[in-house]
Amino acid sequence: MNTSFHSYWHQVPFVRIIFPFILGIGLSMFVEFTYLQAFIMMLISISIFGGLSLVLKSYLHDWIKGLGLNLFIFCFGIGLHVAQKDMLKPNHFSKYKSQYLEVRIKEPLLERKKSYKALAEVISAIDSLGYKQSYIGKLAIYFQKDIHTKNSIHYGDILWIKANFQEASPPQNPYEFNYKRYLAFNNIYHQIYLRDNDFIKTGKSYKNALFDFSYQAQEYFKEVLNKYVASKTEVAVSQALLYGYDDDIDADVVKAYSNTGTLHVLAVSGMHVGIIFWIISKLLLFLDKKRWGQLIKALISLVLLWAYSLLCGFSPSILRATVMFSFMIIGKLSKRDVNIYNTLATSAFVILIFDTNIIANVGFQLSYLAVLGIVTFQKRIYDWYTPKYWITNQIWTITAVSIAAQIATFPVGLLYFHQFPFCFLFSNLIIIPLTTLILFLDIGLMVLSFWDFAASMLGFLIKWLIIATDKIVMLVEDLPYSYTSGIHISIAETILIYILILYVFFWLIHIKHRYLRSALLLCFTISAYNGYESFANQTQKCITFYNIHKAFAFNIIQNGEANFYADSCLINDEERFHFHVQQHIWSQGVIKLNKTSIEDSYIIYLPHRKLWININKLALKDVAKNDIILVTQRTFINFNEISEVPEALFILSSDLSARKRQYFANKLKELNILFADLNKTGAYSIAL
């Protein structure tokens, strides 16, 4: 067995090198390395590998040389990621003081609730003395939302903007989405908000011909869908299915698909590329019998697959699938057996060479994991049962694929989305065929868009099929126990779960007791860790004041129960609550959550102290030692009547106006009273 494994291991060279390569990139993402440090590490590692190769000649020492090679690949991953970080380059625009920046818009405007967002690259800058200098770097721009901006700013436009950019802010509340890190993973470190008078169009434009074609095609497809499908919700779903644009989909629809385990159908992925590849293969089937037919078919397939990938904006999951299918086409053309694991590793390696940051993209991770799961588990799951009829075979095939993909992706799903859809088998069985049919109809609509009658019929069918699909998804979501949410696991637990899956898989395949023992040991370790976390959460008592823009909110957690207090606007805003607070509550293992809206003066009696909220006429003489005063926009304190400085803690809430915040801060400093300004400290927690 060892000999066969050794032989197989040598057939998958890219599988061997992809792991240290990814580890190196991952370390560089979380640890700041300089160019010099990365260069020295690469120099030392290549010296070690070269020295081992020269000294150790026997094949018995191959494993030692392998360690040296892995060390070099690991350091190469670090060095490559550091080399691609614009922020470390000496000519990054943020390293110099400028009055104006010359920028190029790199994508069409994306509509947000209160602004239009665009990614821009800095070309040059002008300083206070009027000198112009070329710079580099990306900038996230948020334009004031109005019709003028939407119609006047386009992809490729070159603008002069005021250089009042800022670094992206870190998360202000525990377990809140880290937007700063998200931008950094995309090589963006600064952002700016522009009003009408903060920028000037130069009248110049520079467009990449391929991307310009992609954006124009997407705009044309949107116009066709708007004309013939003619319903905002259904057009949004069609756009997501056809070319991956999902920003217009209603939040409730996205939530329903997510809770039923079918969200992947709304993001153009490997499944969509596989469908496109299948269509191309069937249409070009006649070439198989022609001289040079295989070569012509391969070339046409490659061109069309990459054209579709371009149309979808080279999204990470599409890019993965396109690169993988490209290697498969080339491998088939060369008449060589293609190892799917090596093909996957090769495609990942090639993509990461060009963009190391893509490894942090959740879609990229889930896409690769899903394919690995299908390749590894689907055939073995399918063999559990032998269907007798065509329809049962199709049902069992989809079921086996769904189970295999879910096995490989559910740990990452728990890590990022904190939920598990119990109904994924049933929902995928219905939704995948329906969305595949809708995708076929969408393609047909684009092809026949010149024929008004046919396009109208197709648009009608697409609209009602999407309505039916959405209804089914929402009905499944409403079933009892269709999904569970609030699951919170760490990265370490995620890794342990994947190792557990591998041990169970090896035990089922080889029936070796050592794999079963290792799996049971891992189960015990994970259970013990969860038990310790649960005990710690159930015994904790604390109050957390959240920093949420123009709102006050705090949470009291005692014995596994959370009592959340806020103004009515925040209490009734599920989206803001989920973004700023929900993750923290889940992380604390809360069993019961109570929400209370506070509009008037309110006092909460805590162990050995009181919490004062919204007190309009607070007499400081009534404040006892260790009390907490939440200073909100409605709070009024007469500092002139103070006779004794209270030994209390004042919390300056996030809903305070700038003027009132400054007033309270100055007075509290003057009186030497302890206070915390949430706008500066972020969320503030106190043990009870």
C-alpha positions, -999 to +999 in steps of 0.1 A: +000+000+000+029+024+009+044+017-025+012+024-044+007+056-024+043+067-031+037+060-068+004+080-068+020+109-048+045+113-076+018+116-102+003+147-085+032+172-082+010+203-079-009+187-050+024+183-032+034+220-036+000+237-033-003+232+005+030+249+015+023+276-011-012+284+004+002+283+039+029+308+030+003+332+014-020+327+044+008+336+069+017+367+049-019+378+050-020+379+088+017+388+096+033+419+082+065+411+063+087+437+046+103+432+012+137+426+029+123+400+053+106+382+025+137+383+003+159+370+031+135+341+039+134+331+002+172+333-001+177+312+030+151+286+019+166+282-016+201+279-001+189+251+022+171+233-006+201+237-030+225+226-003+204+195+005+202+186-032+239+188-036+249+169-004+222+142-002+224+120-033+207+088-021+170+083-029+166+074+008+171+111+016+145+123-008+121+131+021+147+155+035+151+172+002+113+173+000+112+192+033+137+217+018+115+221-013+084+226+008+102+252+028+112+271-004+076+269-017+063+281+016+087+311+016+079+317-021+042+320-012+052+346+014+074+365-010+049+365-038+021+379-016+044+406-003+055+415-038+018+420-048+010+443-019+007+478-033+009+494+002+045+483+006+056+499-026+075+533-023+053+551-048+019+543-032-002+574-031-008+573+006+028+578+015+027+614+002+007+645+011-014+656-019-042+680-026-057+663-056-056+628-070-060+617-106-079+584-107-094+560-132-127+543-125-120+505-128-156+493-128-192+504-134-209+521-104-225+498-079-257+512-063-258+511-025-285+524-001-269+558+004-242+560-022-227+547-055-195+526-050-167+522-075-131+509-074-105+533-087-068+532-094-046+563-086-026+575-116-010+607-102-013+634-076-007+672-073+008+685-040+003+719-024+030+735-046+013+723-078+038+696-086+024+665-104+038+631-096+029+596-108+017+571-081+000+538-078-026+522-055-063+514-054-090+534-038-126+526-028-148+556-038-183+563-025-201+589-046-230+610-032-262+593-044-279+614-071-291+609-107-263+632-120-235+610-106-251+578-118-254+591-154-221+609-156-195+585-141-187+554-162-161+527-164-127+540-176-134+577-168-105+597-155-113+621-127-095+647-105-107+643-069-099+660-036-073+639-017-093+637+016-091+599+016-090+579+049-078+545+059-107+520+062-119+517+098-114+484+117-146+467+131-161+487+160-179+458+177-168+423+186-171+398+158-184+424+134-175+420+098-140+433+093-144+455+063-108+469+066-093+434+064-117+426+035-104+456+016-068+448+024-073+412+011-083+430-022-052+452-021-073+483-011-063+502+020-081+535+017-116+549+009-131+582+002-166+598+001-172+623-027-199+649-032-207+667-064-181+694-058-153+670-047-144+658-082-140+669-118-143+649-149-113+654-172-132+642-203-105+615-208-112+578-206-090+547-206-108+514-210-095+478-213-112+466-245-120+431-230-135+444-198-153+472-217-169+445-239-179+425-208-196+455-191-214+465-223-226+430-228-239+428-192-257+461-197-272+448-229-283+416-212-299+437-184-318+458-209-331+426-226-342+411-193-358+444-182-378+445-215-390+409-217-389+396-180-401+431-168-401+424-131-374+437-108-371+407-085-371+382-114-346+403-135-323+404-105-323+365-102-319+362-140-288+384-139-273+363-111-279+331-129-267+344-163-236+363-155-232+364-117-245+400-109-263+395-076-263+430-061-299+437-071-314+406-054-338+413-025-322+405+009-352+383+019-346+362-013-309+358-006-317+348+030-342+322+019-317+306-006-290+307+020-312+291+047-322+262+023-286+255+012-292+267-024-275+300-024-248+286-047-273+287-077-274+325-074-237+328-077-223+318-111-200+289-102-185+257-115-220+243-120-228+271-145-195+266-163-202+229-165-236+236-181-220+259-206-193+234-213-219+207-218-239+229-242-207+237-262-197+200-263-232+190-276-232+217-303-197+208-315-203+170-314-202+168-352-165+178-351-155+146-334-156+127-367-137+154-387-100+155-394-085+180-370-120+181-354-107+174-319-083+203-321-108+227-336-134+217-310-109+222-282-099+257-295-136+268-299-144+254-264-115+272-248-125+305-265-161+302-256-154+292-220-130+321-215-155+345-232-181+334-207-157+339-178-149+374-191-186+381-193-189+372-157-161+395-148-136+367-139-153+361-106-131+337-084-154+307-087-158+311-125-121+316-129-114+284-110-139+264-131-127+279-164-090+272-156-099+237-145-119+229-176-092+244-197-066+220-183-090+191-188-096+201-225-058+204-231-052+171-212-078+153-233-063+168-265-029+154-255-044+119-251-031+117-216-051+106-185-057+137-164-056+134-126-085+156-114-067+163-081-036+175-099-057+195-123-075+212-094-042+220-077-026+232-110-056+256-116-054+269-081-016+274-084-019+293-117-047+316-104-028+323-071+004+332-090-015+361-106-035+371-076-025+357-042-053+376-024-079+355-041-073+328-016-093+349+010-123+350-013-151+329+002-165+320-032-131+307-043-127+286-012-162+271-014-159+265-051-127+244-047-140+226-016-173+216-034-154+202-064-130+183-041-160+169-022-177+158-054-146+142-069-137+124-036-171+114-022-198+114-050-189+081-067-187+062-034-220+077-022-236+069-056-225+033-053-246+029-021-277+024-042-283+012-078-314+029-093-335+008-118-351+036-137-339+067-155-358+092-133-346+076-100-311+075-114-312+113-121-326+119-086-300+098-069-272+114-090-282+149-078-286+136-043-251+121-043-236+153-057-254+174-031-242+152-002-207+151-015-205+189-019-221+195+015-196+172+033-167+193+019-182+227+024-203+226+056-173+234+080-165+265+061-202+273+059-204+271+097-173+293+100-185+321+078-223+319+078-230+303+113-258+281+099-265+246+085-294+239+062-309+205+071-332+206+041-303+209+015-310+175-001-347+182-007-342+219-018-313+211-042-332+183-057-359+208-068-339+240-072-309+228-093-331+214-122-353+245-121-324+270-121-307+250-148-338+253-169-340+290-162-303+294-173-311+276-206-340+299-211-319+330-203-293+319-229-321+313-254-336+348-246-302+364-254-298+345-286-334+352-298-336+388-284-339+401-320-372+381-325-397+399-304-424+372-303-400+344-293-382+367-267-416+377-252-426+340-248-392+332-232-393+362-210-428+351-198-416+316-190-385+329-172-405+352-150-430+326-138-404+299-134-384+323-111-415+332-092-423+295-087-387+288-077-386+316-052-419+304-037-406+269-034-375+281-016-394+302+008-419+274+015-390+251+023-374+277+045-406+279+065-407+242+072-400+233+109-363+226+115-354+233+079-322+250+091-303+260+123-284+292+128-263+308+155-235+282+153-202+297+161-169+279+155-133+291+153-107+285+125-090+259+147-123+240+151-129+242+113-095+226+107-102+199+132-136+191+116-119+187+082-093+164+097-121+144+113-139+141+079-107+127+064-101+102+091-137+089+089-133+087+051-101+068+053-117+044+079-146+037+056-124+031+026-096+011+043-114-002+074-082+004+095-088+008+132-061+034+136-082+058+115-113+051+137-092+057+169-079+090+155-115+100+145-128+092+179-100+111+196-107+141+174-144+139+183-135+139+219-112+169+215-138+189+196-165+180+221-143+188+251-134+222+235-171+230+229-180+219+264-154+242+279-167+271+257-203+263+267-194+263+304-175+296+301-204+312+282-230+300+307-211+314+337-201+348+322-218+380+333-210+411+313-225+442+297-214+454+263-220+489+249-219+488+211-206+516+188-233+518+161-235+550+140-263+574+152-277+548+176-273+536+212-273+499+220-260+477+248-264+440+257-265+424+291-255+387+291-260+366+322-262+328+325-266+322+288-294+348+284-290+381+265-310+412+271-305+436+243-315+473+247-315+500+220-336+528+205-366+517+185-350+524+151-322+499+157-345+474+174-367+473+143-337+472+118-329+435+114-302+442+089-282+466+111-287+443+141-274+413+122-244+432+109-233+449+142-246+427+170-258+393+160-223+377+155-213+387+190-244+373+206-239+340+187-202+339+198-213+341+235-235+309+232-267+328+241-297+305+245-323+331+249-324+367+234-347+394+246-350+428+229-362+460+246-367+494+230-358+524+251-372+558+243-376+575+277-356+577+309-347+542+321-328+527+350-316+491+351-306+476+384-274+454+381-254+436+408-240+463+431-247+491+406-273+509+385-273+517+348-288+551+339-301+556+304-317+586+287-318+606+319-330+641+309-322+658+342-296+636+359-286+648+394-251+637+400-257+635+438-280+605+431-252+586+413-237+560+435-202+544+434-197+520+404-229+532+387-228+535+349-243+564+331-250+560+293-249+595+279-272+596+249-285+625+228-314+629+253-292+630+284-289+663+302-266+669+332-262+701+351-225+701+359-229+735+377-247+718+406-221+692+412-209+690+449-189+659+448-172+641+419-191+607+415-170+575+414-190+563+384-183+554+347-198+576+320-203+560+285-206+585+256-230+568+232-227+567+194-259+586+189-244+618+204-240+648+180-203+659+175-210+691+194-227+674+224-200+647+225-173+673+227-192+692+255-195+661+276-159+650+270-145+684+280-167+686+312-158+650+323-121+656+317-123+689+336-139+671+366-116+641+363-145+618+360-139+584+344-156+580+310-153+561+277-161+576+243-175+547+221-165+566+189-129+563+200-128+530+219-153+511+199-175+486+218-169+487+255-174+457+278-177+456+316-177+424+337-206+423+362 
